[in-house]
């Protein structure tokens, strides 16, 4: 049974509904459920780098590694986006 609907936390990860999500709630990672099967399969095969996509999106939002505002130019530097 999960406490507070959290998946993991305090360095411990637990599984619920097939996910291991660390300190994130089911609602916070729920976006993965609506991803196209073709995309999920490509990610699982290593053909799509979700870490790179996340870094690009953070840079596009002007955010640093912890989601803090750093400005667009600095964010591109932090994430290695040219």
JOLINHU-V841592 format. One record per residue. N is the residue number from 0. RES is the residue in one letter. SS is DSSP state (helix for helix, strand for strand, loop for the rest). OMEGA is omega in radians with two decimals (999 if undefined). D_FIRST is the distance of its C-alpha to the first C-alpha in Angstrom with 2 decimals. Layout:
BEGIN
n={N & N}
res={RES & RES}
ss={SS & SS}
omega={OMEGA & OMEGA}
d_first={D_FIRST & D_FIRST}
END
This chain:
BEGIN
n={0 & 1 & 2 & 3 & 4 & 5 & 6 & 7 & 8 & 9 & 10 & 11 & 12 & 13 & 14 & 15 & 16 & 17 & 18 & 19 & 20 & 21 & 22 & 23 & 24 & 25 & 26 & 27 & 28 & 29 & 30 & 31 & 32 & 33 & 34 & 35 & 36 & 37 & 38 & 39 & 40 & 41 & 42 & 43 & 44 & 45 & 46 & 47 & 48 & 49 & 50 & 51 & 52 & 53 & 54 & 55 & 56 & 57 & 58 & 59 & 60 & 61 & 62 & 63 & 64 & 65 & 66 & 67 & 68 & 69 & 70 & 71 & 72 & 73 & 74 & 75 & 76 & 77 & 78 & 79 & 80 & 81}
res={X & X & X & X & X & X & X & X & X & X & X & X & X & X & X & X & X & X & X & X & X & X & X & X & X & X & X & X & X & X & X & X & X & X & X & X & X & X & X & X & X & X & X & X & X & X & X & X & X & X & X & X & X & X & X & X & X & X & X & X & X & X & X & X & X & X & X & X & X & X & X & X & X & X & X & X & X & X & X & X & X & X}
ss={loop & loop & loop & loop & loop & strand & loop & loop & strand & loop & loop & strand & loop & loop & strand & strand & loop & loop & strand & strand & loop & loop & loop & loop & strand & helix & helix & helix & helix & helix & helix & helix & helix & helix & loop & loop & helix & helix & helix & helix & helix & helix & helix & helix & loop & loop & loop & loop & loop & helix & helix & helix & helix & helix & helix & helix & helix & helix & helix & helix & loop & loop & strand & loop & loop & loop & loop & loop & strand & loop & loop & helix & helix & helix & helix & helix & helix & helix & helix & loop & loop & loop}
omega={-3.12 & 3.05 & 3.08 & 3.11 & 3.12 & 3.05 & 3.12 & -3.10 & -3.13 & 3.11 & -3.13 & 3.07 & 3.09 & 3.13 & 3.02 & -3.13 & 3.06 & -3.11 & 2.90 & -2.97 & 3.14 & -3.03 & -3.06 & 3.12 & 3.06 & 3.14 & -3.11 & 3.12 & -3.10 & 3.14 & -3.10 & -3.13 & -3.11 & 3.12 & 3.11 & -3.13 & -3.14 & 3.13 & 3.12 & 3.13 & 3.11 & 3.08 & -3.12 & 3.11 & -3.14 & -3.13 & 3.09 & -3.14 & -3.13 & 3.08 & 3.12 & 3.13 & 3.11 & 3.11 & 3.11 & -3.14 & 3.08 & 3.10 & 3.12 & 3.11 & -3.13 & -3.04 & 3.09 & -3.07 & -3.12 & 3.12 & -3.14 & 3.11 & 3.08 & -3.08 & -3.02 & -3.12 & -3.14 & 3.12 & 3.09 & 3.09 & -3.12 & -3.03 & 3.11 & 3.14 & -3.14 & 999}
d_first={0.00 & 3.78 & 6.61 & 9.71 & 8.93 & 10.22 & 10.48 & 11.59 & 14.25 & 16.52 & 17.68 & 14.42 & 13.14 & 9.91 & 10.08 & 8.89 & 11.64 & 13.88 & 14.25 & 14.44 & 15.43 & 15.50 & 15.48 & 15.73 & 13.75 & 13.61 & 16.62 & 18.52 & 18.56 & 18.86 & 22.61 & 22.24 & 21.46 & 24.94 & 26.78 & 29.48 & 28.86 & 32.11 & 30.98 & 27.57 & 29.49 & 32.06 & 29.48 & 27.92 & 31.52 & 32.25 & 34.85 & 33.34 & 32.47 & 29.69 & 30.21 & 33.85 & 33.13 & 30.80 & 33.60 & 36.16 & 34.22 & 33.74 & 37.47 & 38.35 & 36.59 & 38.33 & 35.15 & 34.60 & 31.81 & 29.61 & 30.42 & 33.26 & 36.56 & 39.21 & 41.57 & 42.19 & 44.62 & 42.60 & 39.39 & 41.33 & 42.46 & 39.03 & 37.56 & 40.69 & 41.54 & 45.28}
END
